[in-house]
Amino acid sequence: MANLEARKIEELKRGFKGEILLPSDGAYESARKIWNAMIDKRPAVIARCATTSDVVRGVNFARDNNLVLAIRGGGHNIAGSALCDAGIVIDLSQMKAAHVTPDARRVTIEAGATLADLDAATQAHGLATPVGINSTTGIAGLTLGGGFGWLSRKYGLTADHLESAEVVTAAGEVIRASATEHPELFWALQGGGGNFGVVTRFEFRLHDVGPNLLSGLIVYPFADAKSVLRQYRDFALKAPDELTVWVVMRKAPPLPFLPAEVHGKEVVVFALLYAGDPTQGEALIEPIRRFGTPAGAHVGVQPYTAWQQAFDPLLTPGARNYWKSHNFTKLDDGLFDALIEFVRTLPSPHCEIFIASLGGATSRQRPDSSAYGQRDAQFLMNVHGRWESPAEDQRCISWSRELFKAAAPFASGGVYVNFMTADEGDRVRSAYGGNYERLSRVKQQYDPGNLFHTNQNITPA
Ligand SMILES: Cc1cc2nc3c(=O)[nH]c(=O)nc-3n(C[C@H](O)[C@H](O)[C@H](O)COP(=O)(O)OP(=O)(O)OC[C@H]3O[C@@H](n4cnc5c(N)ncnc54)[C@H](O)[C@@H]3O)c2cc1C
């Protein structure tokens, strides 16, 4: 453990309200596990913070002892940047308190909360802010990279709803960033990732949502893939902002509404949510049901929070994962040909390709309105290489990379920073486009020594 003397650890523990976990502690092994089982890092110290002042202690300790520092929110980032080898992890996973002010349509929530924690707190008042589609994801990393999901075409990114943030800087100061306090930092936090400090608390604007909304799945046999994908493309571009339809191509799980002969076979799934009056939604989704003859469909009015958890069983922690992602301004036939070919050679039943539909409110802001620079993205493809055993690593990683290469000629060149793997540091500039230089100047102001570098790193100007 990086020559950290016991005396220093004792100093860190003094007054620390949370837990300091060392490799010799029983809870250490589970505390160093994150969503992607490919990541196997051994920090010297895991500082499980309970309060903002714990975070300050952890940051000061890392800086003063020249330790590598990683920040853990929900632990979902595919790149494994929530952990580090030999350094200190500022682990926020126990800080989850939420407070909703319904009249003001605001929520403040601590940075260790998951999307499920946020949705539960806000939906108790019939309110929500747009977040991602897997409820165990952390609100912190999601927001700091941008954040989008079923409500984003109607309302925008999660980061677009940030009202203020409490931040512990590299110097160990606690500051509040908002449009009027540290405005450049606030701009950078809306997409610039964990580069600028440890966020301990977020404040978001909320909308009236649900609580019951039309949502579900319409599934087509893979033989119809080309035809239904082409119809989807035209449909999605004309759809109102309230309607969001994503595509998932994979081997069909044994869902009860699918005939047994489809289970385990390749399928095209249209996953949808209508963020408005369900009756109007039913009429609007009718064309999807007529793209061909569905293998099955399961669409109905259900609690928004239930739909927010619908994909959790397919996205459980503990599997090995390698992802590749492109943004698109349009979907070409050539792209469909490439995807179809690769779905025919899925290297594991857990691998899948999904196409998220963005556009709508996510595209109506100027690219420099916040650090998130990908306002032109109408669609995003994520290749979910996912499998169980290390013996499959090579095969599944190669498949993901080859598919990524085959899709590249049709992509915009942009990428969503939150879907980048650990070996994609060279894409950070593409992720930020014209915003990179400004981010680099903000980095110079708030973290000139690059203490916060265990991330998709923006280097100080
Ligand atoms: C199954 C799955 C589904 C997903 N679905 C979506 C989706 O629908 N939409 C979407 O937009 N994204 C989605 N994502 C991507 C997700 O947004 C990123 O993985 C995000 O980084 C997760 O945040 P986290 O807090 O869980 O991650 P962590 O791994 O804990 O953190 C990731 C990084 O964020 C930074 N960070 C975390 N907490 C803080 C903090 N408090 N202060 C400062 N920096 C911090 C650090 O740099 C850290 O390395 C998904 C990811 C997974 C694994």
The ligand as an ORCA input file, in Angstrom:
! r2SCAN-3c Opt
* xyz 0 1
  C     -26.020     -0.600    -17.475
  C     -25.762      0.836    -17.787
  C     -26.761      1.601    -18.361
  C     -26.531      2.933    -18.661
  N     -27.533      3.667    -19.220
  C     -27.346      4.980    -19.461
  C     -28.394      5.771    -19.973
  O     -29.497      5.308    -20.216
  N     -28.150      7.076    -20.191
  C     -26.946      7.647    -19.927
  O     -26.806      8.849    -20.137
  N     -25.922      6.907    -19.452
  C     -26.095      5.601    -19.208
  N     -25.067      4.848    -18.716
  C     -23.737      5.445    -18.576
  C     -23.584      6.145    -17.251
  O     -24.111      7.442    -17.371
  C     -22.097      6.236    -16.871
  O     -21.602      4.938    -16.709
  C     -21.876      7.040    -15.612
  O     -20.506      7.366    -15.509
  C     -22.316      6.290    -14.385
  O     -22.233      7.077    -13.246
  P     -21.877      6.388    -11.860
  O     -21.905      7.459    -10.824
  O     -22.705      5.187    -11.661
  O     -20.402      5.923    -12.183
  P     -19.015      5.854    -11.409
  O     -18.299      4.747    -12.082
  O     -19.180      5.799     -9.947
  O     -18.359      7.228    -11.769
  C     -17.906      7.484    -13.063
  C     -17.035      8.698    -13.074
  O     -17.828      9.853    -12.844
  C     -17.125     10.762    -12.034
  N     -17.856     10.918    -10.774
  C     -18.693     10.048    -10.182
  N     -19.203     10.589     -9.066
  C     -18.674     11.818     -8.968
  C     -18.830     12.891     -8.060
  N     -19.647     12.792     -7.021
  N     -18.120     14.014     -8.260
  C     -17.293     14.138     -9.311
  N     -17.128     13.165    -10.221
  C     -17.801     12.030    -10.052
  C     -15.749     10.197    -11.797
  O     -14.857     10.670    -12.785
  C     -15.981      8.723    -11.981
  O     -14.819      8.060    -12.424
  C     -25.271      3.506    -18.396
  C     -24.262      2.735    -17.831
  C     -24.494      1.411    -17.521
  C     -23.401      0.582    -16.947
*
